[in-house]
């Protein structure tokens, strides 16, 4: 399997008593390195990581040109975020180092975690 492109969600207003973000809008990720998702990142995006599985979900945000850094004698590792079972994690900003040469962000997950990107 290969990475899949995400479609961003157009937001709708949440009421003051809203308890969650629409689960139906989230994309279930295939597991393993290189099988995650891609999306074009905008500073106005919210990235929602949701873990519906029975254990922790480890999301990996792939850093650009890690191989080039290694070739130059340096070392760099991708950034991981662990989300506990039945929990959500929301990111509101990503550093530029996650934008790949194709201007997309790559995210992998070690379980069938869910992800959504909302442009607000």
NUZAZA-514986 format. One record per residue: x, y, z of N, C-alpha, C, O in turn. Coordinates in steps of 0.02 Angstrom, whole numbers, padded with zeros to 5 digits, always signed. Layout:
! NUZAZA-514986
XYZXYZXYZXYZ/...
! end
This chain:
! NUZAZA-514986
+00042-00059+00000+00000+00000+00000+00044+00062+00000+00103+00058+00019/+00018+00118-00020+00056+00180-00023+00018+00236+00013-00039+00227+00033/+00051+00292+00021+00019+00349+00052-00042+00370+00013-00045+00362-00048/-00092+00396+00048-00152+00422+00015-00159+00496+00030-00139+00519+00084/-00187+00532-00016-00197+00604-00007-00260+00616+00033-00312+00585+00021/-00256+00661+00081-00315+00680+00121-00351+00737+00087-00321+00780+00055/-00416+00738+00095-00457+00795+00074-00471+00835+00137-00495+00808+00187/-00456+00900+00134-00467+00943+00193-00542+00953+00204-00582+00952+00157/-00559+00962+00266-00628+00971+00286-00643+01046+00289-00605+01084+00318/-00699+01066+00259-00721+01134+00266-00759+01138+00332-00806+01101+00343/-00738+01185+00376-00768+01186+00443-00839+01212+00444-00860+01251+00401/-00875+01190+00494-00940+01218+00510-00937+01241+00582-00895+01217+00621/-00979+01288+00599-00977+01317+00667-00994+01263+00718-01040+01224+00709/-00956+01263+00773-00970+01218+00829-01010+01257+00880-00996+01316+00892/-01058+01224+00911-01096+01257+00963-01054+01260+01027-01005+01224+01033/-01074+01301+01073-01035+01309+01135-01034+01245+01177-00991+01238+01220/-01080+01199+01165-01081+01137+01203-01058+01078+01162-01070+01020+01180/-01024+01091+01105-01000+01037+01063-00951+00994+01102-00906+01020+01135/-00958+00929+01098-00915+00884+01137-00862+00850+01095-00813+00824+01123/-00870+00850+01029-00819+00817+00988-00818+00845+00918-00863+00883+00898/-00769+00827+00881-00764+00845+00810-00790+00785+00772-00777+00728+00792/-00825+00796+00719-00859+00743+00682-00812+00685+00665-00765+00693+00627/-00825+00628+00694-00784+00569+00681-00788+00546+00609-00740+00519+00582/-00845+00556+00577-00854+00533+00508-00807+00567+00460-00795+00541+00405/-00779+00624+00479-00735+00661+00435-00663+00636+00438-00622+00656+00397/-00648+00593+00485-00579+00569+00493-00564+00512+00445-00608+00472+00429/-00502+00509+00422-00479+00456+00378-00442+00404+00419-00396+00421+00456/-00460+00340+00412-00424+00287+00445-00361+00272+00406-00363+00263+00345/-00304+00271+00441-00240+00263+00408-00220+00190+00402-00234+00150+00447/-00187+00173+00347-00155+00108+00341-00093+00109+00385-00065+00163+00396/-00072+00052+00409-00016+00050+00456+00051+00042+00421+00055+00016+00366/+00103+00064+00455+00171+00053+00432+00202+00111+00395+00167+00154+00368/+00268+00112+00395+00306+00166+00362+00290+00169+00288+00289+00119+00253/+00277+00230+00264+00262+00240+00194+00191+00227+00173+00173+00235+00115/+00148+00206+00220+00079+00189+00204+00029+00239+00233-00031+00226+00234/+00053+00295+00256+00010+00344+00289-00025+00390+00240-00049+00368+00187/-00029+00453+00258-00066+00502+00219-00021+00561+00201+00032+00570+00230/-00043+00599+00152-00010+00662+00134-00062+00717+00130-00121+00704+00116/-00041+00778+00143-00085+00835+00134-00043+00898+00127+00012+00903+00153/-00070+00946+00090-00038+01011+00084-00054+01049+00147-00113+01056+00166/-00003+01075+00180-00013+01108+00245-00020+01183+00236+00016+01214+00196/-00066+01211+00273-00078+01283+00275-00076+01304+00348-00097+01265+00392/-00051+01363+00363-00047+01386+00433-00115+01389+00467-00119+01391+00528/-00168+01388+00428-00236+01391+00456-00265+01321+00469-00323+01315+00487/-00225+01270+00460-00249+01201+00469-00247+01179+00542-00201+01196+00579/-00297+01141+00561-00295+01103+00624-00289+01030+00604-00325+01006+00560/-00242+00995+00635-00232+00924+00621-00258+00886+00681-00235+00896+00737/-00305+00841+00669-00335+00803+00723-00314+00730+00717-00327+00697+00666/-00281+00706+00768-00261+00636+00772-00308+00602+00821-00315+00623+00878/-00342+00550+00798-00390+00514+00840-00369+00441+00844-00354+00410+00793/-00370+00414+00905-00351+00345+00914-00411+00304+00938-00427+00305+00997/-00445+00269+00892-00502+00228+00912-00482+00156+00930-00525+00115+00945/-00417+00141+00929-00394+00072+00940-00389+00055+01014-00401+00098+01057/-00371-00006+01029-00368-00031+01098-00301-00019+01133-00292-00044+01188/-00256+00017+01103-00191+00032+01133-00167+00099+01108-00203+00134+01073/-00106+00117+01125-00078+00181+01102-00069+00181+01026-00056+00129+00995/-00076+00240+00996-00063+00250+00925-00004+00297+00920-00003+00350+00952/+00046+00279+00881+00105+00322+00872+00103+00349+00801+00112+00313+00752/+00093+00415+00797+00092+00450+00732+00161+00477+00720+00191+00508+00764/+00188+00466+00660+00254+00491+00641+00247+00544+00588+00219+00533+00535/+00273+00604+00603+00276+00658+00556+00346+00657+00526+00395+00666+00561/+00349+00645+00460+00412+00632+00427+00448+00698+00413+00421+00743+00381/+00509+00703+00437+00550+00763+00428+00582+00762+00359+00605+00710+00335/+00583+00819+00327+00610+00826+00259+00685+00814+00257+00721+00840+00300/+00707+00776+00209+00778+00766+00193+00819+00735+00250+00878+00751+00258/+00789+00691+00288+00827+00657+00340+00884+00616+00309+00937+00611+00340/+00873+00589+00250+00926+00550+00217+00985+00595+00199+01042+00575+00204/+00970+00656+00177+01023+00704+00160+01064+00724+00221+01125+00733+00217/+01030+00732+00276+01065+00748+00338+01110+00690+00359+01167+00701+00379/+01085+00629+00353+01126+00570+00369+01186+00565+00323+01241+00548+00346/+01177+00579+00259+01232+00575+00211+01286+00626+00228+01345+00615+00211/+01267+00681+00260+01315+00733+00279+01346+00719+00348+01385+00760+00373/+01330+00661+00377+01359+00643+00441+01318+00663+00501+01340+00654+00558/+01259+00691+00491+01215+00710+00546+01164+00657+00561+01162+00605+00527/+01124+00669+00611+01070+00622+00625+01008+00661+00644+01010+00712+00678/+00952+00635+00620+00888+00667+00633+00835+00612+00634+00840+00564+00596/+00786+00619+00677+00732+00570+00680+00666+00605+00669+00658+00664+00685/+00619+00568+00642+00552+00595+00631+00520+00610+00698+00537+00579+00749/+00474+00657+00698+00439+00674+00759+00380+00627+00768+00342+00615+00722/+00373+00600+00829+00317+00555+00843+00272+00586+00897+00295+00621+00942/+00208+00571+00890+00159+00592+00940+00120+00529+00959+00092+00495+00917/+00119+00514+01023+00082+00456+01048+00014+00480+01074+00009+00526+01114/-00038+00447+01049-00106+00463+01069-00134+00402+01104-00136+00347+01075/-00156+00411+01165-00184+00355+01205-00250+00331+01174-00283+00367+01137/-00268+00270+01190-00329+00240+01164-00389+00284+01179-00395+00311+01234/-00433+00291+01131-00495+00330+01133-00484+00406+01143-00531+00441+01161/-00424+00430+01132-00409+00502+01142-00395+00535+01075-00381+00501+01025/-00400+00602+01075-00383+00643+01016-00326+00689+01035-00318+00708+01093/-00287+00708+00985-00233+00756+00993-00241+00806+00936-00247+00786+00878/-00240+00871+00952-00249+00922+00901-00186+00963+00895-00159+00988+00945/-00162+00971+00833-00103+01013+00819-00127+01074+00781-00168+01069+00735/-00102+01132+00800-00122+01193+00765-00066+01223+00724-00079+01267+00683/-00004+01201+00733+00051+01227+00693+00103+01173+00683+00118+01133+00728/+00131+01172+00623+00186+01126+00608+00246+01166+00584+00237+01213+00545/+00305+01149+00606+00366+01182+00579+00376+01164+00506+00352+01112+00482/+00410+01205+00470+00422+01197+00398+00462+01133+00382+00459+01109+00326/+00498+01106+00431+00539+01046+00417+00497+00985+00399+00524+00935+00376/+00431+00989+00409+00387+00933+00391+00361+00938+00320+00330+00891+00296/+00373+00993+00287+00351+01001+00218+00403+00970+00172+00460+00992+00170/+00383+00920+00134+00428+00882+00091+00442+00921+00026+00416+00975+00016/+00485+00893-00016+00502+00925-00080+00441+00937-00124+00440+00983-00164/+00390+00894-00117+00329+00902-00156+00278+00948-00122+00220+00953-00142/+00300+00983-00069+00260+01030-00030+00204+00997+00010+00157+01031+00031/+00209+00933+00020+00159+00897+00060+00188+00876+00127+00249+00871+00134/+00145+00865+00175+00165+00837+00240+00149+00762+00238+00096+00743+00214/+00195+00720+00262+00186+00648+00264+00176+00626+00337+00215+00645+00381/+00124+00587+00349+00111+00561+00416+00098+00486+00411+00059+00464+00369/+00131+00447+00454+00121+00375+00459+00095+00360+00529+00100+00401+00574/+00067+00300+00537+00043+00278+00603+00056+00204+00610+00053+00166+00562/+00071+00183+00672+00087+00112+00683+00026+00068+00692+00031+00007+00694/-00033+00099+00699-00097+00063+00704-00146+00097+00657-00129+00146+00624/-00207+00072+00654-00257+00102+00611-00288+00164+00645-00348+00167+00657/-00244+00213+00659-00267+00275+00688-00304+00317+00636-00302+00301+00577/-00336+00368+00659-00374+00412+00614-00344+00482+00614-00313+00503+00662/-00353+00517+00559-00326+00585+00552-00376+00626+00511-00409+00601+00466/-00380+00690+00528-00420+00738+00490-00381+00803+00489-00346+00820+00536/-00389+00840+00434-00358+00907+00428-00415+00955+00413-00451+00948+00363/-00422+01005+00456-00475+01054+00448-00442+01121+00434-00398+01143+00471/-00464+01154+00380-00438+01220+00363-00490+01270+00389-00547+01271+00366/-00468+01312+00436-00516+01360+00465-00502+01430+00446-00538+01476+00466/
! end
